[in-house]
Amino acid sequence: MPQETTVPRSPLALRAARAALEPRQVAPDTVAKVQTCLLDVIGAALESRDLPWGRQATALAHPVPDGAQVIGAAHRAPAGDAAFANAVLAHGLVREDMHAGAISHLGVVVFPALLALAQLRRPAGEAFVSAAVAGYEVGATIGAALFDTELARLFRPTGITGPIGAAAAAAVLLGLSPERAASAIGLAANATGGLNEWPATGGTEMFFHPGFAARSAVTAARLAELGAEASTTALDGPAGLFAGFRRAAAPRDLRFFEEPPEIMAVYNKPVPACNFAQTPCQAALRLLRVHGFRSEEISDIRIRVTRAAARYPGCDSTGPFDRLLQAKMSIQFGVCAALLRGTVDESNYALPPDAGLARLLACASLEEDPALTAAFPARQGATVEVTAGGRRVAVTLGDVVPATAEEVRERCARAATDALGAARAAAILRFVDGLPAAEDAGAIGDLLAAPAEGSA
C-alpha cells in the first residue's frame, strides 16, 4: 500500500503575514469598530497625561522636530519613543478595549504603533484602517490559541500578543512583502514579554507592558523593511513562541480572518479596572438598583465568576490595598465600591479604603462558578449575591455590558476638551469620522498635540 504523505504547512508567521496583507474590503461595521477603538485610545491617553506613569513615559520620549506626536504633549519624538509613550498613556486608566479569547488589550499597542508610523509615512486612511484590522486579527488569533488560564497567571497576555499583532499591522501599513512581514512578526515574537507579579504588589510595570510592545513592533517592522530576517518558524518551531510558553506545538489548523474578523469580538471597557472585574461590578450596580438596599445593611457579599477570573493574579483579593493597581485588579474591591457608591468610575478606586468600604470588603468572598466557566470566553458572566437587612438577593449577568460606541465617543470628547480645548476636540472627532477617506492618516498627529501656550 502506498504510504500517506503529509503536505508540509507554511510556517505560522508566513501564514499570518499573508493573511494580514491579503487585500480585502473592510465592512462598514468593522470600520466603525476601528474608529471607536481609536477614539478609546485617544481619550484614555489624554486622561492619563498627568498620572505618574504617563509623565514618566512622556519624559522618556525626547523631542525631535520631525518625529511622531506624543498624545497631549507639546513635542514630537522618534517613532519608537512616541509609540512607547502613547501606549503607556492609552493604558494609564486600565480602561481600554479587550479581546476576551486572547485575554489581551490589543488597541493600546496596535494604534500607538500605527499612529507613529503613519506620521512618518503618511498613508491613506483606508490603509490605516486595513492595517488596524490586520493587527487585531493576528494578535487575537495567536493569543486565543496560545493562552489558557494557567499561562495567563504567569505572563501578561498583552505583552505577548501586542508586539506580534502590532508588527503585523505595521507591516501592512508599510506595504511589506509577505516574506518581510513574516520577518517583522518573527522579530516581534522575540521581543514578547511581561510578567504577572505586579497584581500582588501593585507594581506599575503593567502600565509599561504595552509601551514595550508598541516600541518593539515599530522596531521589528522597520528592521524587516531594511532586510533583517527572522526565523520563519519563530512562532511554531521547536524552540518558537508556542514551544517556549506552552511547551506544546502551535495548532495546525489556526486560521485568520474567519467571519467576523476578530476586532468585532473586542469590547470597550465601561469600568476603569481589570477585565475580570467588569461584569461583577455591573452585576453589583444592577443588584443595588433593583433591590434598593443601603450599604450599611449589607452583612454578606458572595461573588461568583469564571475560573479565569478567579485565578487571574490579583483578582481574588480583599487587601491590603496600598497601591492603585491592587484595587483595580481586585474583583471584591470593585464590587464593594460599586455597592457603596452606586457608580463605577475612577473615584471608586481612591485609596486608602474608607471605613464603609473596609467593612464591606471584610464580608466579601469570591468563588468559581462552573456554569460561568463553561461559557467563557464567548461569554464572561458573573453573579453577585448579597445579604442585606435580612434579605438575600442576587443578580446574574451572563456577559459584560460593554461601553457603547457613543459612550466611548463622549468620554473621548470630554477628555480632549479638557486637555486640548473644545475646538481641537471637535476636530479630532471629525478626523476620525472621516478617517476611511482621509488622504493622509498621519495628519491626525497635529490634532493630538498640546496647543501652543497662549493659543485658544
Buried (B, 14 or more C-beta within 10 A) or exposed (E): EEEEEEEEEEBBBBBBBBBBBEEEEBBEEBBEBBBBBBBBBBBBBBBBBEBEBBBBBBEBBEEBEEBBBBBBBEBBBBBBBBBBBBBBBBBBBBBBBBBBBBBBBBBBBBBBBBBBBBBBBEBBBBBBBBBBBBBBBBBBBBBBBBBEBEBBEEBBBBBBBBBBBBBBBBBBBBBBEBBBBBBBBBBBBBBBBBBBEBBEEBBBBBBBBBBBBBBBBBBBBBBBBEEBEBBBBBBBBEEBBBBEBBEEEBBEEBEBBEEEBBBBBBBBBBBBBBBBBBBBBBBBBBBBEEBEBEBEEBBEBBBBBBBBBBBBBBBBBBBEBEBBBBBBBBBBBBBBBBBBBEEBEBEBBEBEBEEBBBBBBEBBEBEBBEEBBEBBBEBBBBBBBBBBEEEEBBBBBBBBBBBEBEBBBBBBBBBBBEBBBEEBBEBBBEBBBEBBEBEBBBBBBEBBBBEEEEEE
